[in-house]
């Protein structure tokens, strides 16, 4: 019979709260369609392992993304300018506990703020 030492552990990668909000506005004009969009994601604190070791607890975070674009009236050509992680916040994506073999915990973080430009042409 198990002694329930780890019976009250929180499921890994399962925050109590997770929210996403998206907003997009389009303006259709004779010269084409312009749009602006925003996205906000909140993820509460969560553990990265089934044994809830303190070094595997990630803090909650909020991340915002923005984009704007233009499409020609015939829809053949489009441009999108995007900014991801607009606050340039360090976000912990994963952690791996290797204390038993190396005495440390390995952390992986999300990319910093980055910009992108996409050009699309439909044949």
N, C-alpha and C positions, 0 to 999 in steps of 0.2 A: 504494500500500500504506500503510495507517495506521501511524503510528509508535508506537502503543499508549501514548501519554501518559496517557490515562485508562482504560487497560485493567484496572486493579485496583480500580475503583470499586465501592462497596457499593450494592446496589439501594436506591433511595429508599423510605422508609416501610416498611422491612423489618428490624425489630429481630432480633437473634439469639435473644432470649428474650422470650416473651410468655405470661403465665399468668393464668388466671381461676379463682376459687373461689367457689362459691355455697353457702349454707347456709340452709335454711328449716325451721321447726318449726311444726306446727299443733296446736292443742288444740281438740278438738270437745267442746262442752258442750251442755247442754239449752237454754241461752239463745243459742247461736250458735257460730261458729268464730272463734277468735283465732289470729293468726299473728305470728311474728317472722322476719325474714329479714336476711341480711347478704351482702355481695358484696365481694370484694377482687380488684382487677386490677393486675397488674404488667406494664409494658411497658419493655423495655430501651432503651438509647440507639439513636437512628436518625437518618438524614440525611433532609432534606426536598428534596434535589435530586439529580439523577443525577451531577452533578459534586460530589464530596464536599468542598465548601468548609467550613472550620471554623465559619463563622458559621451554617451550615445544619445543624449537629449539635445535636440535642436530647438532654438528659440523660434517663436512665431515670426512671420514676416508679412509685409505687404509689398507688392510689386506692381508698378504701373507701366503701361506701354501706350505709345501714341503712333498714329499713322495718318497720312494725308495722301490723296491721289487724284489722278485725272484720267478719264477715258474719253477717247474721241467719240463723236456722235454715232459712227458706224460700229463702234465697239472693237475695232481691229487693233488699236494701239492703246496701251495703258501704262501709267507710271505710278509707283507707290513709294513714298518715302516713309521709313519707319524708324522709331527709336524704341528700343527695348530696355527695360530696367532704368527708367528715366531718373530715378533718384541715385543711381549708381551704388546701391546698397549691397553689401556682402551678404549673400544668401547661402546658407549651408544646405547642400543637396543630398549629401550622403556621408556616413561615417562608418568606419570599419574598425572594430576593436581587435588589435593584435597584441594586447598586453601579455598574453600567455606565451607568445613566442618572441616578441621584440620589445615589449614594455612601452608601447606607444599606441596612439589611436590615429588612424589615417582619416583625414577630412577632405571632401571634395566640395568645391564651391561653384555656384552658378557663374556664368560669364558676367563681366562688368557691363556698364552701359555700352550699347553698341548701336550703330546706325546702319541702315541698309537702304539701297535704292534698287527697286525691281522694275525692269522694263519688260513688257509683255506685248507680243505681236501675234495675232490670230490670222492664219492663212485662210 
